[in-house]
């Protein structure tokens, strides 16, 4: 449970962030002014997710990412793996790639599998997954990307997975045909 002081700090931080993009400089400045931030922010993300306060989840996750806060990846995976609705999956997927969360590879692949039928025609979430898997860059991430180049996946997804692998020519993919 959050203490009154912690709740007040959360409110102050949320208000100070406004609706703008959170730069690394802004994140570091806040962490310097509030050293307890890095210790508390993951629990705040979980509390906000439990309350389905997705705006707060987004703000705190975007603040925690440039700080590379321990436990952030696990908290975001919990949200992505949950049955919750209303959160911005694309942002959470992006953050997992940005922080190169090696443990998130399977979670990311499952996000793409679950969303592919609803993600048409542009497959934005699947594209975010392929990008994040590429940023993570482990052999396991590459294995999942290679699976996403199979004919069972939509051409757009297959193309983006092949591009992340740097294998579009090797796999015989023609960009115009794939994205047509």
Secondary structure, DSSP 8 states (H G I E B T S, - for coil): ---HHHHHHHHHHHHHHTTS---HHHHHHHHHH-TTHHHHHHHHHHHHHHTT-HHHHHHHHHHHHHHT-TTHHHHHHHHHHS---SS-HHHHHHHHHHTT-GGGHHHHHHHHHHHTTTSTTTTHHHHHHHHHHHHH--HHHHHHHHHTTSTTS-HHHHHHHHHHHT-TTTTT--HHHHH-
